[in-house]
Amino acid sequence: MKNISIYFSFLVFLLMSTISHAQQLMPAGAVIRVINCTIDEGYSYAQVVERAKELDRDENSASPIFMRRPIYTQAEYQENWDFQVAAYYPSYAEMIKRRVAAGPAGGRLPISCGNASVSRAVQVHAGEYAKESPELTTMLTRFCKRNPGTNNYHSFNRIKTASQTFADNGSDQLVQMYIPGLGGPQNPGYDFILAEVGSSMEKIPERLDLIREGLRLTAGSNADSPFSCNRPALWTSTAIYRTDG
């Protein structure tokens, strides 16, 4: 009986160690501040992008910064907004420190924006994006909800497996999870946003064609997935500012 108890304790220890190790495989990620905006009358998106790139930047600036323009999204989004700004910071603490030091940033561009929300941006698959660092590309976003009894680690591992399958079939693109952190809807109806970013304009449409042609991303069925997502939204993403730091 004593031996059984020792053996059971050993199994529990191995299980907990395995779970702990699996959790450590999911990186902490960066912090991304997203804000939706409209363009003032008399200005174009191209003009806003040009002016945004010419703004003075310093050590308190977010980096990188992107402007995302909707191509195919929910009609509700395009009825209310023209584009969104995504600004990356290495951590919550660094974001707060930089934004306090920088002070108010309003009025420098001909735009009006809503309230910002902040998420944890976890890189699932690096792909070719970092090597190419495209100035302009396409990206997909999906709102995803975890299934009962699962957590973000289960979703992360499933997405990682699917991303590798894509890569093995010639579509090696950046994949991230955006996990809500600060601001935004109190009850958003989703647990994370799945984002796929191409290393060039054509890479995301090519990825969609792989699915259209029958590529299976995982061995299991959809019923086995720890999460489900709505239909993807397609955007263009323009790099506004980058640093090496």
C-alpha positions as CSV (number, residue, x, y, z in Angstrom):
1,M,0.0,0.0,0.0
2,K,2.9,2.3,0.9
3,N,4.5,1.6,-2.5
4,I,1.3,2.4,-4.3
5,S,1.1,5.7,-2.4
6,I,4.7,6.6,-3.3
7,Y,4.1,5.6,-7.0
8,F,0.9,7.8,-7.1
9,S,2.8,10.7,-5.6
10,F,5.5,10.3,-8.2
11,L,3.0,10.3,-11.0
12,V,1.4,13.5,-9.7
13,F,4.8,15.1,-9.5
14,L,5.6,14.1,-13.1
15,L,2.2,15.5,-14.2
16,M,2.6,18.8,-12.5
17,S,6.2,19.1,-13.8
18,T,4.9,18.4,-17.3
19,I,2.2,21.0,-17.0
20,S,4.6,23.6,-15.6
21,H,7.0,23.0,-18.4
22,A,4.3,23.3,-21.0
23,Q,3.2,26.6,-19.5
24,Q,6.8,27.9,-19.6
25,L,6.8,27.3,-23.4
26,M,4.3,30.1,-23.9
27,P,6.2,33.4,-23.9
28,A,5.2,36.4,-21.9
29,G,4.9,38.4,-25.0
30,A,4.9,42.2,-25.7
31,V,2.2,44.7,-24.9
32,I,0.1,46.2,-27.7
33,R,-2.0,49.3,-27.4
34,V,-4.8,49.4,-30.1
35,I,-7.0,52.4,-30.9
36,N,-9.6,52.8,-33.6
37,C,-9.7,56.1,-35.5
38,T,-11.6,58.0,-38.2
39,I,-10.0,60.4,-40.7
40,D,-11.0,64.0,-40.6
41,E,-13.0,65.3,-43.6
42,G,-10.8,66.5,-46.5
43,Y,-7.9,64.1,-45.8
44,S,-7.1,60.6,-47.2
45,Y,-5.6,57.6,-45.6
46,A,-2.5,58.0,-47.6
47,Q,-2.0,61.5,-46.2
48,V,-2.5,60.3,-42.7
49,V,0.1,57.6,-43.1
50,E,2.6,60.0,-44.7
51,R,2.1,62.5,-41.8
52,A,2.4,59.8,-39.2
53,K,5.7,58.6,-40.6
54,E,7.1,62.2,-40.4
55,L,6.2,62.7,-36.7
56,D,9.2,63.2,-34.4
57,R,10.0,60.1,-32.3
58,D,12.2,59.6,-29.2
59,E,13.0,57.1,-26.5
60,N,9.5,57.4,-25.2
61,S,7.9,56.3,-28.5
62,A,6.2,52.9,-28.9
63,S,8.0,50.6,-31.3
64,P,7.0,49.2,-33.7
65,I,3.8,51.2,-34.7
66,F,1.5,50.0,-37.4
67,M,-1.7,51.4,-39.1
68,R,-4.2,48.8,-40.1
69,R,-6.8,49.5,-42.7
70,P,-9.9,47.2,-43.1
71,I,-10.4,45.4,-46.3
72,Y,-13.0,42.8,-45.3
73,T,-14.2,43.2,-41.8
74,Q,-17.6,43.4,-40.0
75,A,-19.8,46.1,-41.6
76,E,-20.2,47.6,-38.1
77,Y,-16.5,48.3,-37.9
78,Q,-16.2,50.1,-41.3
79,E,-19.4,52.1,-40.5
80,N,-17.7,53.5,-37.4
81,W,-14.0,53.5,-38.1
82,D,-11.5,54.1,-40.9
83,F,-8.4,52.3,-39.5
84,Q,-6.7,51.3,-36.3
85,V,-3.3,52.0,-34.8
86,A,-1.3,49.3,-33.1
87,A,1.6,50.4,-30.9
88,Y,3.9,47.9,-29.3
89,Y,5.7,48.1,-26.0
90,P,8.0,45.6,-24.2
91,S,5.9,45.5,-21.0
92,Y,3.1,47.2,-19.2
93,A,5.5,49.0,-16.9
94,E,7.5,50.4,-19.9
95,M,4.3,51.4,-21.7
96,I,3.0,53.4,-18.7
97,K,6.5,55.0,-18.1
98,R,6.9,56.0,-21.7
99,R,3.3,57.4,-22.1
100,V,3.6,59.5,-19.0
101,A,6.9,60.9,-20.1
102,A,5.7,61.6,-23.6
103,G,2.6,63.5,-22.4
104,P,-0.6,64.1,-24.5
105,A,-0.2,63.2,-28.2
106,G,-3.5,64.5,-29.6
107,G,-3.8,67.0,-32.4
108,R,-0.8,66.0,-34.4
109,L,-2.7,64.1,-37.1
110,P,-6.1,64.9,-38.8
111,I,-7.8,62.0,-37.1
112,S,-10.3,61.4,-34.2
113,C,-10.0,58.2,-32.2
114,G,-11.9,56.2,-29.6
115,N,-10.7,54.7,-26.4
116,A,-7.6,52.6,-26.4
117,S,-7.4,49.0,-25.3
118,V,-4.3,47.1,-24.3
119,S,-3.5,43.4,-24.9
120,R,-0.7,41.0,-24.4
121,A,0.8,40.1,-27.8
122,V,2.1,36.5,-27.6
123,Q,4.2,35.4,-30.6
124,V,3.2,31.8,-31.5
125,H,5.2,31.5,-34.7
126,A,7.8,33.9,-36.0
127,G,7.8,32.8,-39.7
128,E,9.5,34.9,-42.3
129,Y,8.1,38.3,-41.1
130,A,11.1,39.4,-39.0
131,K,13.5,38.7,-41.9
132,E,11.4,40.6,-44.5
133,S,10.1,43.4,-42.2
134,P,7.6,44.5,-44.9
135,E,6.6,48.1,-45.2
136,L,3.1,47.1,-46.3
137,T,1.5,43.8,-46.0
138,T,-1.8,42.0,-45.3
139,M,-3.0,40.3,-42.1
140,L,-5.9,38.3,-40.8
141,T,-7.6,38.6,-37.4
142,R,-10.2,36.4,-35.7
143,F,-12.0,36.7,-32.4
144,C,-11.6,33.3,-30.6
145,K,-13.2,31.8,-27.6
146,R,-11.8,29.0,-25.5
147,N,-13.9,25.9,-25.0
148,P,-14.9,24.9,-21.4
149,G,-12.1,23.2,-19.5
150,T,-9.3,24.7,-21.6
151,N,-6.9,27.6,-21.1
152,N,-4.6,29.9,-23.2
153,Y,-1.8,27.3,-23.1
154,H,-4.0,24.7,-24.8
155,S,-4.9,27.2,-27.5
156,F,-1.3,28.3,-27.9
157,N,-0.1,24.8,-28.5
158,R,-2.9,24.0,-31.0
159,I,-2.1,27.2,-32.9
160,K,1.6,26.4,-32.8
161,T,1.0,23.0,-34.4
162,A,-1.2,24.5,-37.1
163,S,1.3,27.2,-37.8
164,Q,4.0,24.6,-38.4
165,T,1.8,22.7,-40.7
166,F,1.3,25.9,-42.7
167,A,5.1,26.5,-42.7
168,D,5.7,22.9,-43.9
169,N,3.4,23.6,-46.8
170,G,5.1,26.8,-47.9
171,S,3.3,29.4,-45.8
172,D,5.7,30.4,-43.1
173,Q,4.1,33.6,-41.7
174,L,3.9,35.4,-38.4
175,V,1.2,34.2,-36.0
176,Q,0.3,36.0,-32.7
177,M,-2.3,35.8,-30.0
178,Y,-3.7,39.0,-28.6
179,I,-4.9,38.4,-25.0
180,P,-7.0,41.2,-23.5
181,G,-5.3,43.1,-20.8
182,L,-6.6,46.7,-20.1
183,G,-9.6,48.6,-21.3
184,G,-11.9,47.5,-24.1
185,P,-15.3,45.9,-23.6
186,Q,-16.0,44.7,-20.0
187,N,-17.5,41.4,-21.5
188,P,-16.0,41.2,-24.9
189,G,-17.4,37.7,-25.9
190,Y,-14.0,36.4,-26.8
191,D,-10.8,35.2,-25.0
192,F,-8.2,36.2,-27.5
193,I,-7.6,37.5,-31.0
194,L,-5.7,35.3,-33.5
195,A,-3.6,37.3,-35.9
196,E,-1.7,36.1,-38.9
197,V,0.6,38.6,-40.6
198,G,2.2,38.1,-44.1
199,S,5.8,38.7,-44.9
200,S,4.5,40.4,-48.1
201,M,1.1,41.4,-49.5
202,E,0.4,38.2,-51.3
203,K,1.3,35.7,-48.5
204,I,-2.0,35.8,-46.6
205,P,-4.2,35.3,-49.7
206,E,-1.9,32.4,-50.6
207,R,-2.5,31.0,-47.1
208,L,-6.2,31.3,-47.6
209,D,-5.9,29.3,-50.9
210,L,-4.1,26.5,-49.1
211,I,-7.2,26.1,-46.9
212,R,-9.5,26.4,-50.0
213,E,-7.5,23.6,-51.6
214,G,-8.0,21.3,-48.7
215,L,-4.9,21.6,-46.4
216,R,-5.6,20.0,-43.0
217,L,-3.8,21.8,-40.2
218,T,-4.1,19.2,-37.4
219,A,-4.6,15.5,-37.1
220,G,-7.7,15.8,-35.0
221,S,-11.2,17.1,-35.9
222,N,-12.5,20.6,-35.2
223,A,-14.4,19.1,-32.3
224,D,-11.0,18.4,-30.6
225,S,-9.9,22.0,-30.8
226,P,-9.6,23.9,-27.4
227,F,-11.1,27.0,-29.0
228,S,-13.3,28.2,-31.8
229,C,-13.1,31.5,-33.9
230,N,-15.4,33.6,-36.0
231,R,-14.7,34.3,-39.7
232,P,-11.4,36.2,-40.3
233,A,-11.1,39.9,-41.1
234,L,-8.6,41.0,-43.7
235,W,-6.5,44.1,-43.2
236,T,-3.6,45.9,-44.8
237,S,-0.9,46.7,-42.3
238,T,1.5,49.6,-42.8
239,A,4.7,50.0,-40.7
240,I,4.8,53.6,-39.4
241,Y,7.8,53.4,-37.1
242,R,10.4,50.8,-36.1
243,T,13.6,50.8,-34.0
244,D,16.1,48.1,-33.3
245,G,15.5,48.3,-29.6
